[in-house]
């Protein structure tokens, strides 16, 4: 059998090998934010767990997170953030790797829950051909929470009010102490004055003189 005929016979098997490798080579099993909620203008990051569920190793060639912003001016914008990891990152079969995507929020982003679109691009190692083949693009849709700016203002005002309340309690305590001292001083002064008057009255009473004997 000629080499060309052998190659033609091997093509279907190679094609099936490639197709089997393309099927769900990787999945994103989890996405977690570094905080439960964010304020307008905050920065943060999202941890993305990429899992290899195939028999050959894979590598991540790209990882992004896209946010559809609803601004306070009711305009809608799209912004994409990229991982700060040094790609290409290889993941052995059955293993997972956690990659990070930093992001920053605009100062005029509308509060509420915002859905992110996280996407990884992977390649699968093909042993028969000893090459990296394009593989699937797993995705995940975590929800990011942006706090209302009014809530932050209320929290700040509550802190200020608590400080003022503590100062008021301290002033009331000082005033009470001062009032008690004034009362004590007044009672002491009155006591001294009464004692002085009593001594003066006693000193002015005529002394009894005895009669001479007859």
C-alpha positions as CSV (number, residue, x, y, z in Angstrom):
1,X,0.0,0.0,0.0
2,X,1.4,3.4,-1.0
3,X,2.1,6.2,1.6
4,X,-0.6,8.4,0.0
5,X,-3.2,5.7,0.5
6,X,-2.1,5.1,4.1
7,X,-2.4,8.8,4.7
8,X,-5.9,8.9,3.3
9,X,-6.9,6.0,5.6
10,X,-5.4,7.8,8.6
11,X,-7.2,11.1,8.0
12,X,-10.6,9.9,9.4
13,X,-8.9,8.7,12.6
14,X,-7.0,11.9,12.9
15,X,-10.1,13.9,12.3
16,X,-11.9,12.0,15.0
17,X,-9.0,12.5,17.4
18,X,-9.2,16.2,16.8
19,X,-12.9,16.3,17.3
20,X,-12.7,14.3,20.6
21,X,-10.1,16.7,21.8
22,X,-12.2,19.8,21.0
23,X,-15.2,18.6,23.1
24,X,-15.2,20.3,26.5
25,X,-11.4,20.3,27.0
26,X,-11.8,22.9,29.8
27,X,-14.5,24.4,32.0
28,X,-14.7,27.4,34.3
29,X,-15.9,25.9,37.5
30,X,-15.9,29.1,39.7
31,X,-15.5,32.8,39.7
32,X,-15.2,34.7,42.9
33,X,-14.7,38.4,43.7
34,X,-12.3,39.8,46.3
35,X,-15.2,41.6,48.0
36,X,-18.9,41.0,48.4
37,X,-19.8,44.5,47.1
38,X,-18.1,47.5,45.6
39,X,-18.7,51.3,45.5
40,X,-18.5,53.6,42.5
41,X,-14.9,54.1,41.4
42,X,-13.6,51.0,43.3
43,X,-11.0,48.6,42.0
44,X,-11.0,44.9,42.5
45,X,-10.3,41.5,40.9
46,X,-12.0,38.3,40.1
47,X,-10.5,34.8,40.6
48,X,-11.3,32.4,37.8
49,X,-10.9,28.7,38.3
50,X,-10.2,26.9,35.0
51,X,-10.4,23.1,35.1
52,X,-9.0,20.6,32.7
53,X,-11.3,17.6,32.3
54,X,-9.6,15.9,29.4
55,X,-6.8,13.2,29.2
56,X,-4.3,15.6,27.7
57,X,-2.9,18.8,29.1
58,X,-4.4,22.2,28.0
59,X,-3.1,25.7,28.1
60,X,-4.9,29.0,28.6
61,X,-4.1,31.5,25.8
62,X,-6.5,34.3,26.8
63,X,-8.7,35.2,29.7
64,X,-11.1,38.2,29.8
65,X,-14.0,39.6,31.7
66,X,-16.5,41.9,29.9
67,X,-18.9,44.2,31.8
68,X,-21.9,45.9,30.3
69,X,-22.1,49.2,32.2
70,X,-25.3,51.0,32.9
71,X,-24.2,54.5,33.7
72,X,-26.2,57.0,35.7
73,X,-26.8,58.9,32.5
74,X,-28.7,55.9,31.3
75,X,-26.1,55.2,28.5
76,X,-24.7,51.6,28.1
77,X,-21.1,50.8,27.5
78,X,-19.0,47.7,27.2
79,X,-15.6,47.3,28.7
80,X,-13.3,44.3,28.7
81,X,-10.6,43.6,31.3
82,X,-7.7,41.2,30.8
83,X,-5.9,38.8,33.1
84,X,-2.6,40.0,34.6
85,X,-1.2,36.5,34.5
86,X,1.7,35.5,32.3
87,X,0.0,33.4,29.6
88,X,0.4,30.8,28.2
89,X,-0.5,28.7,31.4
90,X,-0.5,24.9,31.1
91,X,-2.9,22.8,33.1
92,X,-2.4,19.1,33.4
93,X,-5.2,16.7,33.0
94,X,-7.7,16.6,35.9
95,X,-6.1,19.7,37.5
96,X,-7.3,23.3,38.0
97,X,-5.7,26.6,37.9
98,X,-6.9,29.9,39.5
99,X,-6.2,33.0,37.4
100,X,-6.9,36.6,38.3
101,X,-8.5,39.4,36.3
102,X,-8.2,42.9,37.8
103,X,-10.9,45.5,37.0
104,X,-11.9,49.1,37.9
105,X,-15.3,50.6,38.1
106,X,-16.3,54.1,36.8
107,X,-17.3,56.7,39.3
108,X,-20.6,57.2,37.6
109,X,-21.6,53.6,37.2
110,X,-25.2,52.9,38.2
111,X,-25.7,50.9,41.4
112,X,-27.2,47.4,41.5
113,X,-26.2,43.9,40.2
114,X,-24.1,43.7,37.1
115,X,-23.5,40.5,35.2
116,X,-19.9,39.8,34.0
117,X,-19.1,37.7,31.0
118,X,-15.9,35.8,31.7
119,X,-14.3,33.9,28.8
120,X,-11.2,31.7,28.6
121,X,-9.6,30.6,25.3
122,X,-7.8,27.3,25.5
123,X,-5.7,25.0,23.4
124,X,-5.4,21.2,23.8
125,X,-2.2,19.2,23.4
126,X,-2.6,16.6,20.7
127,X,-0.2,13.7,21.3
128,X,-0.5,12.0,17.8
129,X,0.5,15.2,16.0
130,X,2.6,16.7,18.8
131,X,0.9,20.1,18.3
132,X,-1.4,22.4,20.2
133,X,-4.9,22.5,18.7
134,X,-7.5,25.1,19.1
135,X,-10.0,24.0,21.8
136,X,-13.2,25.2,23.4
137,X,-13.9,28.6,25.0
138,X,-15.5,28.1,28.4
139,X,-17.5,31.0,29.9
140,X,-19.0,32.0,33.2
141,X,-21.4,34.7,34.3
142,X,-20.7,36.0,37.8
143,X,-22.8,38.9,39.2
144,X,-21.0,41.9,40.7
145,X,-22.8,44.1,43.2
146,X,-22.4,47.9,43.2
147,X,-23.6,49.7,46.3
148,X,-25.8,52.8,46.1
149,X,-23.8,56.0,46.8
150,X,-26.6,57.2,49.1
151,X,-25.9,54.2,51.4
152,X,-22.3,55.2,51.7
153,X,-23.3,58.8,52.5
154,X,-25.7,57.4,55.2
155,X,-23.0,55.2,56.7
156,X,-20.6,58.2,56.8
157,X,-23.4,60.3,58.4
158,X,-24.0,57.6,60.9
159,X,-20.4,57.5,61.9
160,X,-20.4,61.3,62.3
161,X,-23.6,61.1,64.4
162,X,-22.1,58.4,66.6
163,X,-19.0,60.7,67.2
164,X,-21.2,63.7,68.0
165,X,-23.3,61.5,70.4
166,X,-20.2,60.4,72.2
167,X,-19.1,64.0,72.5
168,X,-22.5,65.0,73.8
169,X,-22.3,62.2,76.4
170,X,-18.9,63.4,77.5
171,X,-20.1,67.0,77.8
172,X,-23.1,65.8,79.8
173,X,-20.9,63.8,82.1
174,X,-18.5,66.9,82.6
175,X,-21.5,69.1,83.2
176,X,-22.9,66.7,85.8
177,X,-19.6,66.5,87.6
178,X,-19.2,70.3,87.5
179,X,-22.7,70.7,88.9
180,X,-22.1,68.2,91.7
181,X,-18.8,70.1,92.6
182,X,-20.7,73.4,92.6
183,X,-23.4,71.9,94.9
184,X,-20.7,70.4,97.2
185,X,-18.8,73.7,97.3
186,X,-22.0,75.6,98.1
187,X,-23.0,73.2,100.9
188,X,-19.4,73.4,102.3
189,X,-19.5,77.2,102.2
190,X,-22.9,77.3,103.9
191,X,-21.5,74.9,106.6
192,X,-18.5,77.1,107.2
193,X,-20.6,80.2,107.4
194,X,-23.0,78.6,109.8
195,X,-20.1,77.5,112.0
196,X,-18.6,81.0,111.9
197,X,-21.9,82.6,112.9
198,X,-22.3,80.1,115.7
199,X,-18.8,80.9,117.0
200,X,-19.5,84.7,116.8
201,X,-22.7,84.3,118.8
202,X,-21.1,82.2,121.4
203,X,-18.2,84.6,121.8
204,X,-20.6,87.5,122.4
205,X,-22.7,85.9,125.2
206,X,-22.1,87.5,128.6
207,X,-20.2,85.3,131.0
208,X,-21.7,84.5,134.4
209,X,-19.8,86.1,137.4
210,X,-19.9,84.6,140.9
211,X,-21.0,86.8,143.9
212,X,-18.5,87.5,146.7
213,X,-19.1,85.7,149.9
214,X,-20.8,87.8,152.8
